[in-house]
Each structure stands twice: as structure tokens, then as C-alpha cells.
Amino acid sequence: MSTVAGISYRMVIGRRRIWLMVLLPAGLIALAVLLRMLGSADERSALMLMQIFGVGTMLPLLGLIAGTGVIAPEIDDGTIVHLLSKPISRPAIAITKFGVAASLLALFGALPAFAAAYLLVGMESGIAFGFAVGAFAGGVAYAALFLLLGVITKHAVAIGIAYALIWESVVGGFVPGARNFSIQQWAQSVAFQFNTSGFFTKPSVGIGFALIAIAIVTVGAVFWAGQRLRSFTLAGEE
């Protein structure tokens, strides 16, 4: 499976999308540096930055780039045929590609989240550690969900953007019940568990629900992606 992983990494890192994966966390860290230079390096500013930009904007976009990037281009240009013609389990291919996407989310999402929060408040109140863990948990779910979208539809990017920007940011912001189906909210719920800051409002989604939802989405999406790959013919069509 190392060959599959290598191909998947090259699909993301060797293309122009890598610049977006670099610019997004770079923007987060740059904002943290700017806030510090302006004398706003406090818990309130750190939480706002991490909730609005870190988890609210950067993480879903990274998930979309990595999750779809490890497989959708292969399906679009037909090169997936060569991989599927090998004696490799289709579910194993899906699991490997998910692992690649999740590792990219850890590198470009969780680590920069920790770095940005640390620049502002250090290890104070568990903000840096909490959002690093939350970003990783949310990144895993995003990686699985967008991997699945990359397998089942040619419009994965458009659907992913609609989910992240419309459902999570707009609908989830005004309809409390919709937050239960928001990966962004699950990630914040995880981050809250490690946080002792009085400025961090308790998320509307409980940690128990968030962890179960992350597990169901991750396992379910990767399993479904593997099953869908089984239906691909050697002509690259379903």
C-alpha cells in the first residue's frame, strides 16, 4: 500500500492545490503574529481567531482540498483504472487514501492551529492544545467525508463548498438543530474539553454526541468509498 500512499501524496503535493494548503495555515499564523504585534495577544482574541478562521474556515477548506485531492483527479482523468487493475483490495485503497488525507490535515491543520494559538497565549488555559486536538478530530472527519464525495460525484468540490460555507456557516449559525450535523461544531466541542478559558462558550453539541458522530462519519464514509470503488469497471465508469 506504500505505492498507493505515494501516488496519493503526489496527487496533492505535486499539484497547484498544495499552494492553497500552505497559504491557509500561513494565513492563520500571520493573523496570530499580527494580533500579537497589535497587542491583542489574549485569550479572547485567540479563541475568536481559532473558532472563526482556524476551525470555521481553514479546516474545512483544507479537508476539501486533501480529501478530494487524493482520489478525485485520478477518477477525472481515468488514471484510477491502472490502480484498480492491480490485485489490491478496493477498501484497502480507500483506507490508504483516507490515511493520506488525514495525515495532511494533521500537518497543515492541527499543527498550525497549535502554533497560532501558542503564539498568542502560549499553553495558557489549554487553548493551543485543545484546538490542535479539535482540529485533528475535525480534520479526520472532513478527510473521510470529502474522500467519499470525491468517489461518488464529479461535483465534489462544489458540494463540499456548499456544505462548509452554507450548511456549517450559515444554516448552522442560525438553526441550532443543524449544528448537530456540523463537523465544525464537533471539532469545537472536542477543543472545549481541553479548555479552561472563561471566554470559551460551551458548544451546543455535547462531547458524547460529537465523538460518536465523528466516528460514524469517518468509518461510514471510508467504508462507503471502498464499496463504491468496487463498482468501478476497468473502463473507469460505474
Phi, psi and omega in degrees: 000351179297328178295317178298317179297318180297317178298318182295317178298318180294328179299329181263308185288328183274007180239176185295338181297341179297330181293325176292322180292335177274318184293324181297306177293328177297322177296320179298313181293323179297320177296321178297317178297318179298315179299320179294320179294329180275001179080022180251031181276075179228176184297319181299314180295319180298316180294318179297317180297315183289321182286317185279311184263313184298299181272328185281332183237305185298311188299310180296325179292320176297318178298321179294316181295313183285315184297314178282329186293335183281349182217325184303317179298324179295322179289319182295319183265001175085358181288347177299335181302318182295322179290317182289342179280349180278155179284062181238136179300132179298315176300325179294324177297315180298317180296318180295317180293324175297317179301320177296312180298317180296321179294324177293324177292325177294317182289313185264351181247299185292314182295314176296328177298316178297314183298316182295314180293323180295322178299329183272315186228010181063222179265012184298133175059014178070015184295311182297311181294318182299315181285334174294314179294317179297318179295322178293315180298314178293323179297323178298315180293317178299317181301315181292315182297314183284335171298315179299315179300322179295335180274320190268346181212150176277355181252033185300318182295314180297317179294319179297318178295320179298318179295312185289317186269325183267305183292307185287316186276319184267298181297313180296335180282341183241341181246103184307318182297332181290338182294337178295340182249030181244118178298325177303317179292324177297318180297319180292326177296319177295315180300324183297329183294337182256007189251134178244009181289137178287349180271352182271105179291136181300127180298153181284344179259123181292155183295323179299312179297317183299314182293318178295318180296317179299316180296316181295314181296316182295306182294315182296317182293317180294319178298314180297318179299319179296320179292323179293324178296331178298331185276353179286132174273169179291356174272357179083010180240160179272000000 
